[in-house]
Amino acid sequence: MKDAVANTPQLSVLQQKLYSARQALDDMSEDQNKKLQLLLQFIAQLSLACKGQNLELDNKLAKLRHKLSRFSQIDSAITDLTEVEDILKQQYNQVMQQLEESRGSLSNIVSEIQRIESLPTKLKKEISYFKKELTKPFHTYWDYIPKVEKIVDFYDEILSEQLRLGDKFEVLPRHRQSAHELAQMLSEIEFRKEQREQISALKLSLTSDFELDTLLNAYQIVLSLLLDNIAKEKTASQEFLYILNGALTNVREVVTDSYTHSVKSFQVAKRLNGEINNQVDNVGESVAEIDDINHLKTQVTEQLLALRTALSRKEALENREQIQLRQSVEALRSELNELGKETETYKERLFEQQKLNLLDSLTQLPNRAALEERMDIEYRNFKRTQQPLWVAVADIDHFKSINDSFGHSTGDKTLQVIAMALKNSLRETEFVARYGGEEFVFLLPDIGDNDIKPLLNRVREKVKNIPFKFKNQRITVTVSIGAAQIIENELISETFERADAALYKAKHESRDRVIIDS
């Protein structure tokens, strides 16, 4: 019986090992949850990259982040991963459907062209062959854009033929007005760097004397350039969707493999725990039931050997589990890094595009869209602080005569110089934007009633003192300004209308002056 008591420490050691094994399982579970946080970071970055492109996709990714809060929920998350992948595929299919509809529209246009009876024989054959090409499906936007350009070429050739056969068309005032409006729109549209020289030449051709085919050719060139820009943007978005789709597929495979391995490991660990518990229980029963000390030693020795074997198998299982987890985490980290790089590149492009969308390409001042955003901000500040806020509208006097006399390129340079002068006249808290054409809008916070007119007169004088010289001729360019202060219970759009009315009054009184709405 003393020997049985002597073996009690061995039982304590075994029980301690069992406790350590259970603690190791808990640590392994905690480690799994930590690794899961890496996957959650990946999903979060993916959500940011895809935000706004597809509402259903945004919701699914949010749901996925919620489900992956614990490793035990990963089984249900696999279904959501599949659904996200399906949504990306559906978005791609929608693009393909749009291309197919566009192909049908092009076929209808070609059919309308074929109805023209006076088409030359050669052109008829080209159009007939082109229509056969349209029976082939489009696979990308790069298939679609050349077809549109080809149809534009057909129209151009038809018009040229009609002009050649008929009398030379007279350039009417409405044609000159169209040329003027086109040149002005070209100044307000942001083109790619490699296109700007061509646009400058195009604007120059629309000044003073031009023939009608010059105007038609200008419209064709502008349409082609815009279509090319649209195609490049669509292609970039399409490539990003491909990358996201591939990354999601890889992540789904890693998560599925990890989950399958985890389930198998859990089952084996559960069985080993059962064996260990049975061995411990058997040792306890042997101590309680056996009186023969030699028999007890034999039984305890056998039970210890069985426990060592089970613990060794358990240790080997845990080592395999750790290796598998490390491999899964490394795979996820690799995918996360790659997608992170792609996301950063795409975000930078979007940010640059957003900046361009809020910037007037000619004057580099904020444009009308940026003005509307800033008006909202300043209006909220006014409602909160009740500090004075002024809206002023400035217009260059006789600007049309500058364009008509010296050309649009001179008019563009004039706008650029005046825009810089206006910007340099203001404090950091004050704001000026190009509203359109030769109009500029100021937002002036924290200016007293007695200070607003002197401030705007200084701006007016600064523009007036710019030493413009066109074709060796000194020209003085002036501006008229109207301003109004926002009052209680008034919308800022109503303040703008009062400032615009004050500008109208300044223009009709004598120009080159400041009128404050009272």
FENNOR-V421134 format. One record per residue. RES is the residue in one letter. PHI is phi in radians with two decimals (none if undefined). Layout:
BEGIN
((RES,PHI) (RES,PHI))
END
This chain:
BEGIN
((M,none) (K,-1.12) (D,-1.12) (A,-1.08) (V,-1.16) (A,-1.14) (N,-1.42) (T,-1.02) (P,-1.03) (Q,-1.12) (L,-1.12) (S,-1.10) (V,-1.10) (L,-1.11) (Q,-1.11) (Q,-1.14) (K,-1.13) (L,-1.10) (Y,-1.10) (S,-1.11) (A,-1.12) (R,-1.12) (Q,-1.11) (A,-1.12) (L,-1.10) (D,-1.10) (D,-1.11) (M,-1.13) (S,-1.12) (E,-1.12) (D,-1.12) (Q,-1.06) (N,-1.14) (K,-1.14) (K,-1.11) (L,-1.11) (Q,-1.09) (L,-1.09) (L,-1.13) (L,-1.12) (Q,-1.09) (F,-1.07) (I,-1.11) (A,-1.11) (Q,-1.17) (L,-1.10) (S,-1.09) (L,-1.12) (A,-1.16) (C,-1.68) (K,-0.98) (G,1.55) (Q,-1.36) (N,-2.68) (L,-1.08) (E,-1.10) (L,-1.12) (D,-1.01) (N,-1.15) (K,-1.12) (L,-1.17) (A,-1.13) (K,-1.12) (L,-1.14) (R,-1.07) (H,-1.16) (K,-1.20) (L,-1.54) (S,-1.19) (R,-2.32) (F,-1.11) (S,-1.16) (Q,-1.68) (I,-1.17) (D,-1.07) (S,-1.22) (A,-1.26) (I,-1.06) (T,-1.07) (D,-1.19) (L,-1.07) (T,-1.10) (E,-1.14) (V,-1.09) (E,-1.08) (D,-1.12) (I,-1.10) (L,-1.08) (K,-1.16) (Q,-1.11) (Q,-1.11) (Y,-1.09) (N,-1.12) (Q,-1.11) (V,-1.08) (M,-1.10) (Q,-1.14) (Q,-1.08) (L,-1.10) (E,-1.16) (E,-1.12) (S,-1.14) (R,-1.09) (G,-1.11) (S,-1.14) (L,-1.10) (S,-1.08) (N,-1.13) (I,-1.10) (V,-1.09) (S,-1.07) (E,-1.15) (I,-1.10) (Q,-1.12) (R,-1.33) (I,-1.25) (E,-1.30) (S,-1.56) (L,-1.18) (P,-1.08) (T,-1.03) (K,-1.09) (L,-1.19) (K,-1.02) (K,-1.14) (E,-1.08) (I,-1.16) (S,-1.12) (Y,-1.15) (F,-1.08) (K,-1.10) (K,-1.16) (E,-1.10) (L,-1.23) (T,-1.29) (K,-1.45) (P,-1.20) (F,-1.52) (H,-1.88) (T,-2.52) (Y,-1.14) (W,-1.20) (D,-1.33) (Y,-1.43) (I,-1.03) (P,-1.05) (K,-1.19) (V,-1.10) (E,-1.09) (K,-1.12) (I,-1.13) (V,-1.05) (D,-1.10) (F,-1.05) (Y,-1.07) (D,-1.09) (E,-1.15) (I,-1.12) (L,-1.12) (S,-1.08) (E,-1.13) (Q,-1.12) (L,-1.16) (R,-1.17) (L,-1.35) (G,-1.67) (D,-1.31) (K,-1.20) (F,-1.30) (E,-1.44) (V,-1.39) (L,-1.62) (P,-0.97) (R,-1.18) (H,-1.20) (R,-1.14) (Q,-1.12) (S,-1.10) (A,-1.11) (H,-1.10) (E,-1.16) (L,-1.12) (A,-1.07) (Q,-1.21) (M,-1.12) (L,-1.10) (S,-1.27) (E,-1.71) (I,-1.64) (E,-1.52) (F,-1.78) (R,-1.16) (K,-0.99) (E,-1.28) (Q,-1.67) (R,-1.15) (E,-1.11) (Q,-1.14) (I,-1.17) (S,-1.09) (A,-1.12) (L,-1.15) (K,-1.10) (L,-1.14) (S,-1.23) (L,-1.58) (T,-1.60) (S,0.83) (D,-1.50) (F,-2.66) (E,-1.69) (L,-1.11) (D,-1.17) (T,-1.12) (L,-1.17) (L,-1.09) (N,-1.13) (A,-1.10) (Y,-1.06) (Q,-1.13) (I,-1.11) (V,-1.09) (L,-1.06) (S,-1.11) (L,-1.13) (L,-1.15) (L,-1.10) (D,-1.11) (N,-1.13) (I,-1.08) (A,-1.09) (K,-1.12) (E,-1.16) (K,-1.13) (T,-1.11) (A,-1.07) (S,-1.15) (Q,-1.13) (E,-1.11) (F,-1.13) (L,-1.13) (Y,-1.04) (I,-1.11) (L,-1.07) (N,-1.08) (G,-1.12) (A,-1.11) (L,-1.12) (T,-1.06) (N,-1.10) (V,-1.10) (R,-1.05) (E,-1.14) (V,-1.12) (V,-1.13) (T,-1.09) (D,-1.10) (S,-1.09) (Y,-1.15) (T,-1.05) (H,-1.13) (S,-1.12) (V,-1.09) (K,-1.09) (S,-1.10) (F,-1.11) (Q,-1.12) (V,-1.15) (A,-1.09) (K,-1.10) (R,-1.16) (L,-1.12) (N,-1.06) (G,-1.11) (E,-1.13) (I,-1.09) (N,-1.07) (N,-1.11) (Q,-1.11) (V,-1.11) (D,-1.08) (N,-1.12) (V,-1.09) (G,-1.08) (E,-1.14) (S,-1.10) (V,-1.10) (A,-1.35) (E,-1.75) (I,-1.63) (D,-1.65) (D,-1.30) (I,-1.14) (N,-1.17) (H,-1.08) (L,-1.11) (K,-1.05) (T,-1.08) (Q,-1.11) (V,-1.13) (T,-1.05) (E,-1.09) (Q,-1.14) (L,-1.10) (L,-1.09) (A,-1.14) (L,-1.14) (R,-1.06) (T,-1.11) (A,-1.12) (L,-1.16) (S,-1.09) (R,-1.10) (K,-1.15) (E,-1.13) (A,-1.10) (L,-1.09) (E,-1.12) (N,-1.12) (R,-1.09) (E,-1.10) (Q,-1.14) (I,-1.09) (Q,-1.10) (L,-1.13) (R,-1.08) (Q,-1.12) (S,-1.12) (V,-1.13) (E,-1.11) (A,-1.12) (L,-1.13) (R,-1.11) (S,-1.10) (E,-1.09) (L,-1.11) (N,-1.13) (E,-1.11) (L,-1.17) (G,-1.08) (K,-1.11) (E,-1.10) (T,-1.13) (E,-1.09) (T,-1.07) (Y,-1.17) (K,-1.12) (E,-1.10) (R,-1.14) (L,-1.13) (F,-1.12) (E,-1.10) (Q,-1.15) (Q,-1.12) (K,-1.09) (L,-1.12) (N,-1.16) (L,-1.83) (L,-2.16) (D,-1.30) (S,-1.16) (L,-1.41) (T,-1.65) (Q,1.09) (L,-1.55) (P,-0.98) (N,-1.65) (R,-1.14) (A,-1.10) (A,-1.13) (L,-1.07) (E,-1.11) (E,-1.10) (R,-1.19) (M,-1.07) (D,-1.07) (I,-1.12) (E,-1.14) (Y,-1.17) (R,-1.13) (N,-1.08) (F,-1.10) (K,-1.12) (R,-1.43) (T,-1.80) (Q,1.06) (Q,-1.41) (P,-1.03) (L,-2.46) (W,-1.96) (V,-2.02) (A,-2.21) (V,-2.10) (A,-2.01) (D,-2.39) (I,-1.27) (D,-1.29) (H,0.94) (F,-1.18) (K,-1.06) (S,-1.17) (I,-1.15) (N,-1.09) (D,-1.19) (S,-1.48) (F,-2.09) (G,1.73) (H,-1.20) (S,-1.13) (T,-1.15) (G,-1.06) (D,-1.11) (K,-1.11) (T,-1.07) (L,-1.05) (Q,-1.12) (V,-1.17) (I,-1.16) (A,-1.03) (M,-1.14) (A,-1.13) (L,-1.11) (K,-1.10) (N,-1.31) (S,-1.47) (L,-1.88) (R,-1.38) (E,-1.10) (T,-1.42) (E,-1.68) (F,-2.40) (V,-2.38) (A,-2.41) (R,-1.46) (Y,-1.43) (G,2.62) (G,1.02) (E,-1.87) (E,-1.78) (F,-2.28) (V,-2.15) (F,-1.89) (L,-2.08) (L,-2.18) (P,-1.47) (D,1.01) (I,-2.00) (G,-1.28) (D,-1.04) (N,-1.44) (D,-1.79) (I,-1.17) (K,-1.19) (P,-1.02) (L,-1.08) (L,-1.20) (N,-1.18) (R,-1.11) (V,-1.07) (R,-1.05) (E,-1.15) (K,-1.10) (V,-1.17) (K,-1.10) (N,-1.55) (I,-1.21) (P,-1.42) (F,-1.25) (K,-2.47) (F,-2.04) (K,0.90) (N,1.07) (Q,-2.08) (R,-1.30) (I,-2.16) (T,-1.76) (V,-1.87) (T,-2.12) (V,-2.28) (S,-1.91) (I,-2.33) (G,-2.09) (A,-2.45) (A,-2.57) (Q,-1.73) (I,-1.18) (I,-2.00) (E,-1.06) (N,1.13) (E,-1.95) (L,-1.33) (I,-1.18) (S,-1.14) (E,-1.24) (T,-1.11) (F,-1.05) (E,-1.11) (R,-1.19) (A,-1.15) (D,-1.14) (A,-1.15) (A,-1.14) (L,-1.08) (Y,-1.01) (K,-1.16) (A,-1.12) (K,-1.16) (H,-1.61) (E,-1.49) (S,-2.82) (R,1.07) (D,0.87) (R,-2.68) (V,-1.99) (I,-2.07) (I,-1.79) (D,-1.22) (S,-2.00))
END
